Amino acid sequence: MRIFILGGGFGGLQAATTLRQELGPEHDVTVVDRNPKFVMGLNKPRIMIGQSRVVDVQHDLARLNPRRIQYVDWEVHEIDFAKRRL
């Protein structure tokens, strides 16, 4: 079974990690996001006041791949539930 998680923010990453831990290898878990980088929300105020730089606190979503979570840099325009397609 293929599972697509739309959005690589905190919630999407937590969902992907939990599903990967709970499901067997016959399930493919894929995170889809148009931004290949993730910045944890708690760092954003520090960036705004100059205590951190974005480049220092962002994480590449491709780092999910060794955890058997695929990342796709893609923008979803439509979800077709009847055909089960993005």
Jmol script that loads the backbone (N, CA, C; Angstrom):
load data "model"
ATOM      1  N   MET A   1       0.841  -1.173   0.000  1.00  0.00           N
ATOM      2  CA  MET A   1       0.000   0.000   0.000  1.00  0.00           C
ATOM      3  C   MET A   1       0.887   1.237   0.000  1.00  0.00           C
ATOM      4  N   ARG A   2       0.486   2.236  -0.772  1.00  0.00           N
ATOM      5  CA  ARG A   2       1.224   3.498  -0.831  1.00  0.00           C
ATOM      6  C   ARG A   2       0.454   4.539  -0.033  1.00  0.00           C
ATOM      7  N   ILE A   3       1.147   5.209   0.863  1.00  0.00           N
ATOM      8  CA  ILE A   3       0.557   6.255   1.695  1.00  0.00           C
ATOM      9  C   ILE A   3       1.282   7.555   1.383  1.00  0.00           C
ATOM     10  N   PHE A   4       0.498   8.565   1.019  1.00  0.00           N
ATOM     11  CA  PHE A   4       1.057   9.884   0.733  1.00  0.00           C
ATOM     12  C   PHE A   4       0.628  10.843   1.824  1.00  0.00           C
ATOM     13  N   ILE A   5       1.586  11.557   2.379  1.00  0.00           N
ATOM     14  CA  ILE A   5       1.318  12.593   3.372  1.00  0.00           C
ATOM     15  C   ILE A   5       1.608  13.916   2.690  1.00  0.00           C
ATOM     16  N   LEU A   6       0.574  14.742   2.604  1.00  0.00           N
ATOM     17  CA  LEU A   6       0.707  16.010   1.888  1.00  0.00           C
ATOM     18  C   LEU A   6       1.096  17.091   2.871  1.00  0.00           C
ATOM     19  N   GLY A   7       2.342  17.493   2.790  1.00  0.00           N
ATOM     20  CA  GLY A   7       2.865  18.529   3.661  1.00  0.00           C
ATOM     21  C   GLY A   7       3.980  18.005   4.536  1.00  0.00           C
ATOM     22  N   GLY A   8       5.116  18.657   4.440  1.00  0.00           N
ATOM     23  CA  GLY A   8       6.297  18.249   5.206  1.00  0.00           C
ATOM     24  C   GLY A   8       6.559  19.142   6.396  1.00  0.00           C
ATOM     25  N   GLY A   9       5.487  19.668   6.982  1.00  0.00           N
ATOM     26  CA  GLY A   9       5.630  20.447   8.207  1.00  0.00           C
ATOM     27  C   GLY A   9       5.714  19.522   9.412  1.00  0.00           C
ATOM     28  N   PHE A  10       5.601  20.105  10.583  1.00  0.00           N
ATOM     29  CA  PHE A  10       5.748  19.315  11.807  1.00  0.00           C
ATOM     30  C   PHE A  10       4.739  18.165  11.870  1.00  0.00           C
ATOM     31  N   GLY A  11       3.471  18.456  11.571  1.00  0.00           N
ATOM     32  CA  GLY A  11       2.439  17.417  11.623  1.00  0.00           C
ATOM     33  C   GLY A  11       2.662  16.319  10.609  1.00  0.00           C
ATOM     34  N   GLY A  12       3.022  16.699   9.384  1.00  0.00           N
ATOM     35  CA  GLY A  12       3.266  15.711   8.349  1.00  0.00           C
ATOM     36  C   GLY A  12       4.455  14.820   8.655  1.00  0.00           C
ATOM     37  N   LEU A  13       5.507  15.422   9.187  1.00  0.00           N
ATOM     38  CA  LEU A  13       6.691  14.630   9.540  1.00  0.00           C
ATOM     39  C   LEU A  13       6.413  13.688  10.700  1.00  0.00           C
ATOM     40  N   GLN A  14       5.629  14.145  11.667  1.00  0.00           N
ATOM     41  CA  GLN A  14       5.275  13.279  12.792  1.00  0.00           C
ATOM     42  C   GLN A  14       4.395  12.130  12.317  1.00  0.00           C
ATOM     43  N   ALA A  15       3.441  12.423  11.436  1.00  0.00           N
ATOM     44  CA  ALA A  15       2.575  11.369  10.891  1.00  0.00           C
ATOM     45  C   ALA A  15       3.406  10.339  10.121  1.00  0.00           C
ATOM     46  N   ALA A  16       4.317  10.806   9.298  1.00  0.00           N
ATOM     47  CA  ALA A  16       5.157   9.894   8.515  1.00  0.00           C
ATOM     48  C   ALA A  16       6.019   9.015   9.415  1.00  0.00           C
ATOM     49  N   THR A  17       6.611   9.615  10.426  1.00  0.00           N
ATOM     50  CA  THR A  17       7.464   8.856  11.350  1.00  0.00           C
ATOM     51  C   THR A  17       6.657   7.810  12.105  1.00  0.00           C
ATOM     52  N   THR A  18       5.493   8.192  12.586  1.00  0.00           N
ATOM     53  CA  THR A  18       4.645   7.251  13.329  1.00  0.00           C
ATOM     54  C   THR A  18       4.168   6.114  12.435  1.00  0.00           C
ATOM     55  N   LEU A  19       3.711   6.446  11.231  1.00  0.00           N
ATOM     56  CA  LEU A  19       3.274   5.398  10.305  1.00  0.00           C
ATOM     57  C   LEU A  19       4.411   4.452   9.955  1.00  0.00           C
ATOM     58  N   ARG A  20       5.597   4.996   9.730  1.00  0.00           N
ATOM     59  CA  ARG A  20       6.735   4.142   9.390  1.00  0.00           C
ATOM     60  C   ARG A  20       7.051   3.175  10.532  1.00  0.00           C
ATOM     61  N   GLN A  21       6.930   3.643  11.770  1.00  0.00           N
ATOM     62  CA  GLN A  21       7.210   2.793  12.926  1.00  0.00           C
ATOM     63  C   GLN A  21       6.147   1.717  13.107  1.00  0.00           C
ATOM     64  N   GLU A  22       4.907   2.042  12.772  1.00  0.00           N
ATOM     65  CA  GLU A  22       3.788   1.137  13.038  1.00  0.00           C
ATOM     66  C   GLU A  22       3.493   0.167  11.893  1.00  0.00           C
ATOM     67  N   LEU A  23       3.841   0.530  10.674  1.00  0.00           N
ATOM     68  CA  LEU A  23       3.497  -0.290   9.515  1.00  0.00           C
ATOM     69  C   LEU A  23       4.696  -1.105   9.046  1.00  0.00           C
ATOM     70  N   GLY A  24       4.393  -2.200   8.414  1.00  0.00           N
ATOM     71  CA  GLY A  24       5.438  -3.076   7.905  1.00  0.00           C
ATOM     72  C   GLY A  24       6.058  -2.553   6.623  1.00  0.00           C
ATOM     73  N   PRO A  25       7.076  -3.252   6.131  1.00  0.00           N
ATOM     74  CA  PRO A  25       7.804  -2.804   4.944  1.00  0.00           C
ATOM     75  C   PRO A  25       6.983  -2.877   3.656  1.00  0.00           C
ATOM     76  N   GLU A  26       5.848  -3.564   3.676  1.00  0.00           N
ATOM     77  CA  GLU A  26       5.009  -3.627   2.484  1.00  0.00           C
ATOM     78  C   GLU A  26       4.260  -2.315   2.219  1.00  0.00           C
ATOM     79  N   HIS A  27       4.348  -1.383   3.164  1.00  0.00           N
ATOM     80  CA  HIS A  27       3.729  -0.068   3.012  1.00  0.00           C
ATOM     81  C   HIS A  27       4.795   0.962   2.645  1.00  0.00           C
ATOM     82  N   ASP A  28       4.515   1.731   1.611  1.00  0.00           N
ATOM     83  CA  ASP A  28       5.395   2.837   1.230  1.00  0.00           C
ATOM     84  C   ASP A  28       4.843   4.112   1.840  1.00  0.00           C
ATOM     85  N   VAL A  29       5.675   4.841   2.565  1.00  0.00           N
ATOM     86  CA  VAL A  29       5.286   6.118   3.161  1.00  0.00           C
ATOM     87  C   VAL A  29       6.044   7.220   2.437  1.00  0.00           C
ATOM     88  N   THR A  30       5.291   8.175   1.881  1.00  0.00           N
ATOM     89  CA  THR A  30       5.891   9.251   1.098  1.00  0.00           C
ATOM     90  C   THR A  30       5.365  10.593   1.583  1.00  0.00           C
ATOM     91  N   VAL A  31       6.276  11.523   1.839  1.00  0.00           N
ATOM     92  CA  VAL A  31       5.928  12.899   2.186  1.00  0.00           C
ATOM     93  C   VAL A  31       6.048  13.732   0.920  1.00  0.00           C
ATOM     94  N   VAL A  32       4.995  14.480   0.605  1.00  0.00           N
ATOM     95  CA  VAL A  32       4.965  15.331  -0.577  1.00  0.00           C
ATOM     96  C   VAL A  32       4.933  16.788  -0.115  1.00  0.00           C
ATOM     97  N   ASP A  33       5.898  17.564  -0.557  1.00  0.00           N
ATOM     98  CA  ASP A  33       5.926  18.992  -0.218  1.00  0.00           C
ATOM     99  C   ASP A  33       6.690  19.726  -1.304  1.00  0.00           C
ATOM    100  N   ARG A  34       6.285  20.942  -1.588  1.00  0.00           N
ATOM    101  CA  ARG A  34       6.965  21.716  -2.630  1.00  0.00           C
ATOM    102  C   ARG A  34       8.215  22.407  -2.100  1.00  0.00           C
ATOM    103  N   ASN A  35       8.440  22.343  -0.804  1.00  0.00           N
ATOM    104  CA  ASN A  35       9.629  22.951  -0.213  1.00  0.00           C
ATOM    105  C   ASN A  35      10.526  21.831   0.319  1.00  0.00           C
ATOM    106  N   PRO A  36      11.729  21.690  -0.199  1.00  0.00           N
ATOM    107  CA  PRO A  36      12.596  20.598   0.228  1.00  0.00           C
ATOM    108  C   PRO A  36      13.245  20.796   1.598  1.00  0.00           C
ATOM    109  N   LYS A  37      12.974  21.918   2.244  1.00  0.00           N
ATOM    110  CA  LYS A  37      13.580  22.212   3.545  1.00  0.00           C
ATOM    111  C   LYS A  37      12.490  22.377   4.611  1.00  0.00           C
ATOM    112  N   PHE A  38      12.823  22.034   5.836  1.00  0.00           N
ATOM    113  CA  PHE A  38      11.922  22.171   6.971  1.00  0.00           C
ATOM    114  C   PHE A  38      12.612  22.981   8.056  1.00  0.00           C
ATOM    115  N   VAL A  39      11.889  23.947   8.618  1.00  0.00           N
ATOM    116  CA  VAL A  39      12.385  24.721   9.756  1.00  0.00           C
ATOM    117  C   VAL A  39      11.402  24.518  10.893  1.00  0.00           C
ATOM    118  N   MET A  40      11.870  23.978  11.995  1.00  0.00           N
ATOM    119  CA  MET A  40      11.008  23.747  13.149  1.00  0.00           C
ATOM    120  C   MET A  40      10.498  25.089  13.684  1.00  0.00           C
ATOM    121  N   GLY A  41       9.216  25.128  13.975  1.00  0.00           N
ATOM    122  CA  GLY A  41       8.557  26.362  14.374  1.00  0.00           C
ATOM    123  C   GLY A  41       9.202  27.099  15.533  1.00  0.00           C
ATOM    124  N   LEU A  42       9.766  26.369  16.487  1.00  0.00           N
ATOM    125  CA  LEU A  42      10.360  27.036  17.649  1.00  0.00           C
ATOM    126  C   LEU A  42      11.589  27.857  17.287  1.00  0.00           C
ATOM    127  N   ASN A  43      12.153  27.600  16.119  1.00  0.00           N
ATOM    128  CA  ASN A  43      13.306  28.376  15.668  1.00  0.00           C
ATOM    129  C   ASN A  43      12.921  29.683  14.980  1.00  0.00           C
ATOM    130  N   LYS A  44      11.693  29.790  14.524  1.00  0.00           N
ATOM    131  CA  LYS A  44      11.295  30.966  13.746  1.00  0.00           C
ATOM    132  C   LYS A  44      11.384  32.271  14.535  1.00  0.00           C
ATOM    133  N   PRO A  45      10.961  32.336  15.802  1.00  0.00           N
ATOM    134  CA  PRO A  45      11.161  33.588  16.546  1.00  0.00           C
ATOM    135  C   PRO A  45      12.637  33.948  16.707  1.00  0.00           C
ATOM    136  N   ARG A  46      13.489  32.956  16.879  1.00  0.00           N
ATOM    137  CA  ARG A  46      14.924  33.211  17.006  1.00  0.00           C
ATOM    138  C   ARG A  46      15.504  33.760  15.709  1.00  0.00           C
ATOM    139  N   ILE A  47      14.954  33.300  14.574  1.00  0.00           N
ATOM    140  CA  ILE A  47      15.386  33.833  13.278  1.00  0.00           C
ATOM    141  C   ILE A  47      14.962  35.293  13.165  1.00  0.00           C
ATOM    142  N   MET A  48      13.731  35.590  13.573  1.00  0.00           N
ATOM    143  CA  MET A  48      13.205  36.951  13.446  1.00  0.00           C
ATOM    144  C   MET A  48      13.995  37.967  14.262  1.00  0.00           C
ATOM    145  N   ILE A  49      14.524  37.549  15.412  1.00  0.00           N
ATOM    146  CA  ILE A  49      15.268  38.505  16.248  1.00  0.00           C
ATOM    147  C   ILE A  49      16.778  38.410  16.038  1.00  0.00           C
ATOM    148  N   GLY A  50      17.185  37.592  15.074  1.00  0.00           N
ATOM    149  CA  GLY A  50      18.593  37.542  14.699  1.00  0.00           C
ATOM    150  C   GLY A  50      19.455  36.605  15.513  1.00  0.00           C
ATOM    151  N   GLN A  51      18.871  35.765  16.361  1.00  0.00           N
ATOM    152  CA  GLN A  51      19.675  34.818  17.144  1.00  0.00           C
ATOM    153  C   GLN A  51      20.096  33.594  16.329  1.00  0.00           C
ATOM    154  N   SER A  52      19.353  33.312  15.273  1.00  0.00           N
ATOM    155  CA  SER A  52      19.669  32.175  14.400  1.00  0.00           C
ATOM    156  C   SER A  52      19.493  32.599  12.954  1.00  0.00           C
ATOM    157  N   ARG A  53      20.134  31.870  12.074  1.00  0.00           N
ATOM    158  CA  ARG A  53      19.947  32.087  10.648  1.00  0.00           C
ATOM    159  C   ARG A  53      19.191  30.897  10.073  1.00  0.00           C
ATOM    160  N   VAL A  54      18.338  31.154   9.086  1.00  0.00           N
ATOM    161  CA  VAL A  54      17.552  30.078   8.478  1.00  0.00           C
ATOM    162  C   VAL A  54      18.448  28.948   8.014  1.00  0.00           C
ATOM    163  N   VAL A  55      19.525  29.273   7.368  1.00  0.00           N
ATOM    164  CA  VAL A  55      20.428  28.266   6.823  1.00  0.00           C
ATOM    165  C   VAL A  55      20.984  27.347   7.921  1.00  0.00           C
ATOM    166  N   ASP A  56      21.082  27.844   9.148  1.00  0.00           N
ATOM    167  CA  ASP A  56      21.635  27.053  10.244  1.00  0.00           C
ATOM    168  C   ASP A  56      20.611  26.126  10.903  1.00  0.00           C
ATOM    169  N   VAL A  57      19.317  26.405  10.732  1.00  0.00           N
ATOM    170  CA  VAL A  57      18.302  25.615  11.436  1.00  0.00           C
ATOM    171  C   VAL A  57      17.363  24.854  10.513  1.00  0.00           C
ATOM    172  N   GLN A  58      17.566  24.964   9.205  1.00  0.00           N
ATOM    173  CA  GLN A  58      16.694  24.223   8.292  1.00  0.00           C
ATOM    174  C   GLN A  58      17.238  22.814   8.073  1.00  0.00           C
ATOM    175  N   HIS A  59      16.342  21.906   7.796  1.00  0.00           N
ATOM    176  CA  HIS A  59      16.703  20.500   7.587  1.00  0.00           C
ATOM    177  C   HIS A  59      16.198  20.060   6.218  1.00  0.00           C
ATOM    178  N   ASP A  60      16.998  19.310   5.527  1.00  0.00           N
ATOM    179  CA  ASP A  60      16.659  18.809   4.208  1.00  0.00           C
ATOM    180  C   ASP A  60      15.721  17.604   4.357  1.00  0.00           C
ATOM    181  N   LEU A  61      14.549  17.664   3.711  1.00  0.00           N
ATOM    182  CA  LEU A  61      13.582  16.575   3.826  1.00  0.00           C
ATOM    183  C   LEU A  61      14.073  15.282   3.178  1.00  0.00           C
ATOM    184  N   ALA A  62      15.056  15.360   2.311  1.00  0.00           N
ATOM    185  CA  ALA A  62      15.634  14.151   1.720  1.00  0.00           C
ATOM    186  C   ALA A  62      16.298  13.277   2.785  1.00  0.00           C
ATOM    187  N   ARG A  63      16.565  13.858   3.961  1.00  0.00           N
ATOM    188  CA  ARG A  63      17.143  13.071   5.064  1.00  0.00           C
ATOM    189  C   ARG A  63      16.173  12.008   5.577  1.00  0.00           C
ATOM    190  N   LEU A  64      14.924  12.075   5.142  1.00  0.00           N
ATOM    191  CA  LEU A  64      13.944  11.061   5.531  1.00  0.00           C
ATOM    192  C   LEU A  64      14.198   9.731   4.825  1.00  0.00           C
ATOM    193  N   ASN A  65      14.808   9.769   3.653  1.00  0.00           N
ATOM    194  CA  ASN A  65      14.962   8.571   2.836  1.00  0.00           C
ATOM    195  C   ASN A  65      15.658   7.403   3.551  1.00  0.00           C
ATOM    196  N   PRO A  66      16.726   7.607   4.288  1.00  0.00           N
ATOM    197  CA  PRO A  66      17.337   6.472   4.995  1.00  0.00           C
ATOM    198  C   PRO A  66      16.409   5.865   6.061  1.00  0.00           C
ATOM    199  N   ARG A  67      15.409   6.608   6.480  1.00  0.00           N
ATOM    200  CA  ARG A  67      14.439   6.095   7.469  1.00  0.00           C
ATOM    201  C   ARG A  67      13.286   5.363   6.795  1.00  0.00           C
ATOM    202  N   ARG A  68      13.442   5.099   5.501  1.00  0.00           N
ATOM    203  CA  ARG A  68      12.417   4.433   4.690  1.00  0.00           C
ATOM    204  C   ARG A  68      11.149   5.277   4.570  1.00  0.00           C
ATOM    205  N   ILE A  69      11.336   6.592   4.611  1.00  0.00           N
ATOM    206  CA  ILE A  69      10.266   7.537   4.306  1.00  0.00           C
ATOM    207  C   ILE A  69      10.739   8.316   3.092  1.00  0.00           C
ATOM    208  N   GLN A  70       9.999   8.212   2.009  1.00  0.00           N
ATOM    209  CA  GLN A  70      10.399   8.893   0.788  1.00  0.00           C
ATOM    210  C   GLN A  70       9.926  10.341   0.832  1.00  0.00           C
ATOM    211  N   TYR A  71      10.701  11.208   0.221  1.00  0.00           N
ATOM    212  CA  TYR A  71      10.312  12.609   0.084  1.00  0.00           C
ATOM    213  C   TYR A  71      10.223  12.931  -1.402  1.00  0.00           C
ATOM    214  N   VAL A  72       9.127  13.602  -1.782  1.00  0.00           N
ATOM    215  CA  VAL A  72       8.943  14.026  -3.165  1.00  0.00           C
ATOM    216  C   VAL A  72       8.731  15.532  -3.175  1.00  0.00           C
ATOM    217  N   ASP A  73       9.575  16.224  -3.923  1.00  0.00           N
ATOM    218  CA  ASP A  73       9.464  17.673  -4.090  1.00  0.00           C
ATOM    219  C   ASP A  73       8.448  17.919  -5.201  1.00  0.00           C
ATOM    220  N   TRP A  74       7.202  18.131  -4.790  1.00  0.00           N
ATOM    221  CA  TRP A  74       6.114  18.194  -5.758  1.00  0.00           C
ATOM    222  C   TRP A  74       4.991  19.023  -5.186  1.00  0.00           C
ATOM    223  N   GLU A  75       4.253  19.675  -6.022  1.00  0.00           N
ATOM    224  CA  GLU A  75       3.092  20.459  -5.603  1.00  0.00           C
ATOM    225  C   GLU A  75       1.827  19.749  -6.075  1.00  0.00           C
ATOM    226  N   VAL A  76       0.930  19.451  -5.157  1.00  0.00           N
ATOM    227  CA  VAL A  76      -0.322  18.770  -5.489  1.00  0.00           C
ATOM    228  C   VAL A  76      -1.361  19.814  -5.883  1.00  0.00           C
ATOM    229  N   HIS A  77      -1.968  19.614  -7.037  1.00  0.00           N
ATOM    230  CA  HIS A  77      -2.990  20.544  -7.523  1.00  0.00           C
ATOM    231  C   HIS A  77      -4.387  19.964  -7.399  1.00  0.00           C
ATOM    232  N   GLU A  78      -4.462  18.647  -7.322  1.00  0.00           N
ATOM    233  CA  GLU A  78      -5.775  18.013  -7.283  1.00  0.00           C
ATOM    234  C   GLU A  78      -5.669  16.640  -6.638  1.00  0.00           C
ATOM    235  N   ILE A  79      -6.708  16.283  -5.909  1.00  0.00           N
ATOM    236  CA  ILE A  79      -6.811  14.943  -5.333  1.00  0.00           C
ATOM    237  C   ILE A  79      -8.059  14.306  -5.926  1.00  0.00           C
ATOM    238  N   ASP A  80      -7.894  13.178  -6.608  1.00  0.00           N
ATOM    239  CA  ASP A  80      -9.015  12.452  -7.196  1.00  0.00           C
ATOM    240  C   ASP A  80      -9.243  11.206  -6.350  1.00  0.00           C
ATOM    241  N   PHE A  81     -10.208  11.303  -5.448  1.00  0.00           N
ATOM    242  CA  PHE A  81     -10.465  10.193  -4.534  1.00  0.00           C
ATOM    243  C   PHE A  81     -11.011   8.982  -5.264  1.00  0.00           C
ATOM    244  N   ALA A  82     -11.850   9.195  -6.270  1.00  0.00           N
ATOM    245  CA  ALA A  82     -12.442   8.085  -6.994  1.00  0.00           C
ATOM    246  C   ALA A  82     -11.379   7.238  -7.689  1.00  0.00           C
ATOM    247  N   LYS A  83     -10.393   7.911  -8.285  1.00  0.00           N
ATOM    248  CA  LYS A  83      -9.319   7.194  -8.986  1.00  0.00           C
ATOM    249  C   LYS A  83      -8.100   6.941  -8.103  1.00  0.00           C
ATOM    250  N   ARG A  84      -8.152   7.473  -6.876  1.00  0.00           N
ATOM    251  CA  ARG A  84      -7.056   7.318  -5.915  1.00  0.00           C
ATOM    252  C   ARG A  84      -5.744   7.859  -6.489  1.00  0.00           C
ATOM    253  N   ARG A  85      -5.830   9.107  -6.991  1.00  0.00           N
ATOM    254  CA  ARG A  85      -4.660   9.741  -7.612  1.00  0.00           C
ATOM    255  C   ARG A  85      -4.488  11.143  -7.097  1.00  0.00           C
ATOM    256  N   LEU A  86      -3.228  11.579  -7.103  1.00  0.00           N
ATOM    257  CA  LEU A  86      -2.893  12.974  -6.809  1.00  0.00           C
ATOM    258  C   LEU A  86      -2.596  13.664  -8.112  1.00  0.00           C
TER     259      LEU A  86
END
end "model"
wireframe off; spacefill off
backbone 0.3
color backbone group
